[in-house]
Amino acid sequence: MLRTGDDYLKALRDGRRIYIGSELVTDVTTHPAFRNAAHSYARLFDFKRETEGMSFEENGERHSFYYKQARTIEDLVFRKNGHKLLADFSYGLLGRSPDHVSSFVTGMTMKPEVFDVPGHGFPDHLLAYYKHLRDNDLYVTYAVHPPAGAKNWSQDAKAHLFDSPSLQVVASDEHGITIHGMKMLATGGAFVDEIWIGNLTPIAPGREKEAVTCAIPVATPGVTLWSRKSMERMAESTFDNPLSSRFDESDVMLFCDHVKVPWQRVFTIGHVDLSRAIYLDTAGHCLGNHQSNTRFWAKLQFIVGLANKIAQSGGVRGIAAVQDTLGRLSALEATLAGMLDGQVLAHEAIGNGFVMPNRRYMYAALNWCQENYVHICTAVRELMGGAVFQMPANVTVTQDEALSDIFESFWSTEKESALDRMKLYKLAWDMLGSEFASRHLQYENFYAGPSFVVRAYSMRLAPWAAFDGIVDKLMAGYGPGTGREPSGAPLTDFSAAEAVAG
Ligand SMILES: Cc1cc2nc3c(=O)[nH]c(=O)nc-3n(C[C@H](O)[C@H](O)[C@H](O)COP(=O)(O)OP(=O)(O)OC[C@H]3O[C@@H](n4cnc5c(N)ncnc54)[C@H](O)[C@@H]3O)c2cc1C
């Protein structure tokens, strides 16, 4: 089933409880902090339903593309193209869009045996949950990191484990478990149907009560979401803040106050290694972050377009140094496009007849995005100069005839009206300079974990033996008796090219 936007909005009116400061919000479809974004998601559901290439048919039912389990390279191309269409819809600004965590879940179902640890893992629960999400076209995000207060846990603190603020299992019976505590940071949490709770951050032995993976509907009794400041509410108008007014996806802390979870929604319990292995030893992390790479690509294309428009508007596009900047930006965009194609082309088998994108290339792209985003944004801000601050505070200036006349006469350029210039620079500032933009900088830095964690994935998967072999083979080709002889005899006959190629 593919939901309509209206179906989605109806489901959001489920009595969920979200705090903005001390204010309790229960209907995100009407509240000024959330309503525009809620309607953007609704339009996204309609767009997905109506657009070719964003759904597939199985056993007579249509499903969203991100629930497709990949068996062939064509399936991977289908998934990648779907991610791109979906990301283009929001200019790459919805990070935890409906195709992110659902791709994690789909990837896990391609190797469910990882969950098969008696007493601790439940592969059948995972498969049933996947069907539940897929068949009802649900939107799920995740909170898979402990809050700050849980970090300095030690053996000494073991006796006080229940003092940890991190979400943990506090009771269980034949119906299910009771969880209590906090998890961070569920992006999209205000707009999803479901939240997946787990542990991507490794947890130490002794913290088994925290080693729970489960999923709950947002409106489950005992669940409250604690939201950061809403950028949507701060937006002056669509003209002044065209992005933050519509695509503020929300970031919320998840607090569970003795929340009951039925066993069918518990996927792992009481096993610290298993609670993390389900992401890394299945295709979960790979499919999910391949989506992130593709989403970043959409955002990058948008930013490169902005850079070009700004250079034109500023009348500097003909200058060699500016063209150098534009050339560099477009090379970066093409680099990422190539990395995405490479992930698909060099795909890996994961068993059970399934394939996933190349993990090393995917993690390399993740690291590349994390390292480059700030430099890309800085380059475009440099092109902007001070133009944005030359613009009136907001669009109301156009409502006053006298002011509007002055504005059009003195702010326009040979090729552009004052209003068009204002429109472009307001958009650019929303994307690159506003508080919304700053949140995006932080998002691109941390959504997949801090940089040392992202690089650790590459460290883990690199073929170190093969790399060492190159060096070993080269060094084996010469010794103290080879090379330039004291007499000035010719250099060694050993060929470096042969050693590397061999
Ligand atoms: C906008 C945004 C959206 C997010 N969305 C989600 C989401 O949807 N779901 C989710 O589960 N999580 C989400 N996160 C959380 C994210 O995964 C965490 O922020 C991330 O794991 C980093 O944890 P932290 O914030 O506690 O930082 P910390 O771990 O406290 O790190 C702070 C700094 O210290 C450095 N540091 C810490 N430990 C070490 C070390 N051992 N060695 C070297 N340096 C170290 C880090 O590199 C970093 O620079 C989001 C975060 C942000 C900012």
The ligand as a MOL file (V3000), in Angstrom:
LIG
                    3D

  0  0  0     0  0            999 V3000
M  V30 BEGIN CTAB
M  V30 COUNTS 53 58 0 0 0
M  V30 BEGIN ATOM
M  V30 1 C 21.7630 17.5590 13.7900 0
M  V30 2 C 21.9970 16.1650 14.3290 0
M  V30 3 C 21.1250 15.1520 14.0000 0
M  V30 4 C 21.2900 13.8600 14.5150 0
M  V30 5 N 20.3970 12.8780 14.1980 0
M  V30 6 C 20.4680 11.6860 14.7990 0
M  V30 7 C 19.4840 10.6740 14.5720 0
M  V30 8 O 18.5720 10.8340 13.7430 0
M  V30 9 N 19.5510 9.5290 15.2750 0
M  V30 10 C 20.5540 9.3040 16.1860 0
M  V30 11 O 20.5580 8.2470 16.8140 0
M  V30 12 N 21.5110 10.2160 16.4050 0
M  V30 13 C 21.4980 11.3900 15.7450 0
M  V30 14 N 22.4410 12.3240 15.9890 0
M  V30 15 C 23.3700 12.0550 17.0870 0
M  V30 16 C 24.7200 11.7810 16.6130 0
M  V30 17 O 24.8450 10.4990 16.1640 0
M  V30 18 C 25.6390 12.1140 17.7510 0
M  V30 19 O 25.6260 13.5160 17.8810 0
M  V30 20 C 27.0150 11.6350 17.4760 0
M  V30 21 O 27.0460 10.2450 17.6700 0
M  V30 22 C 28.0420 12.3010 18.3470 0
M  V30 23 O 27.7250 12.1330 19.7040 0
M  V30 24 P 27.7230 13.3820 20.6750 0
M  V30 25 O 26.8600 14.4320 20.0960 0
M  V30 26 O 27.4170 12.8670 22.0260 0
M  V30 27 O 29.2090 13.9310 20.6180 0
M  V30 28 P 30.4350 13.4500 21.4450 0
M  V30 29 O 30.6020 11.9730 21.3400 0
M  V30 30 O 30.3430 14.0250 22.8270 0
M  V30 31 O 31.6120 14.1390 20.6770 0
M  V30 32 C 31.9170 15.5350 20.8540 0
M  V30 33 C 33.2830 15.7820 20.2600 0
M  V30 34 O 34.2750 15.0290 20.9790 0
M  V30 35 C 34.9920 14.2260 20.0610 0
M  V30 36 N 35.2780 12.9300 20.6760 0
M  V30 37 C 34.4650 12.2340 21.5120 0
M  V30 38 N 35.0320 11.0680 21.8490 0
M  V30 39 C 36.2130 11.0210 21.2070 0
M  V30 40 C 37.2530 10.0630 21.1270 0
M  V30 41 N 37.2000 8.9140 21.8140 0
M  V30 42 N 38.3060 10.3450 20.3400 0
M  V30 43 C 38.3930 11.5020 19.6540 0
M  V30 44 N 37.4420 12.4520 19.7020 0
M  V30 45 C 36.3680 12.2130 20.4550 0
M  V30 46 C 34.0750 14.0430 18.8600 0
M  V30 47 O 34.7890 13.7900 17.6720 0
M  V30 48 C 33.3720 15.3600 18.7930 0
M  V30 49 O 34.1460 16.2780 18.0750 0
M  V30 50 C 22.3620 13.6000 15.4160 0
M  V30 51 C 23.2550 14.6210 15.7310 0
M  V30 52 C 23.1010 15.8820 15.1880 0
M  V30 53 C 24.0930 16.9480 15.5510 0
M  V30 END ATOM
M  V30 BEGIN BOND
M  V30 1 1 1 2
M  V30 2 1 2 3
M  V30 3 2 2 52
M  V30 4 2 3 4
M  V30 5 1 4 5
M  V30 6 1 4 50
M  V30 7 2 5 6
M  V30 8 1 6 7
M  V30 9 1 6 13
M  V30 10 2 7 8
M  V30 11 1 7 9
M  V30 12 1 9 10
M  V30 13 2 10 11
M  V30 14 1 10 12
M  V30 15 2 12 13
M  V30 16 1 13 14
M  V30 17 1 14 15
M  V30 18 1 14 50
M  V30 19 1 15 16
M  V30 20 1 16 17
M  V30 21 1 16 18
M  V30 22 1 18 19
M  V30 23 1 18 20
M  V30 24 1 20 21
M  V30 25 1 20 22
M  V30 26 1 22 23
M  V30 27 1 23 24
M  V30 28 2 24 25
M  V30 29 1 24 26
M  V30 30 1 24 27
M  V30 31 1 27 28
M  V30 32 2 28 29
M  V30 33 1 28 30
M  V30 34 1 28 31
M  V30 35 1 31 32
M  V30 36 1 32 33
M  V30 37 1 33 34
M  V30 38 1 33 48
M  V30 39 1 34 35
M  V30 40 1 35 36
M  V30 41 1 35 46
M  V30 42 1 36 37
M  V30 43 1 36 45
M  V30 44 2 37 38
M  V30 45 1 38 39
M  V30 46 1 39 40
M  V30 47 2 39 45
M  V30 48 1 40 41
M  V30 49 2 40 42
M  V30 50 1 42 43
M  V30 51 2 43 44
M  V30 52 1 44 45
M  V30 53 1 46 47
M  V30 54 1 46 48
M  V30 55 1 48 49
M  V30 56 2 50 51
M  V30 57 1 51 52
M  V30 58 1 52 53
M  V30 END BOND
M  V30 END CTAB
M  END
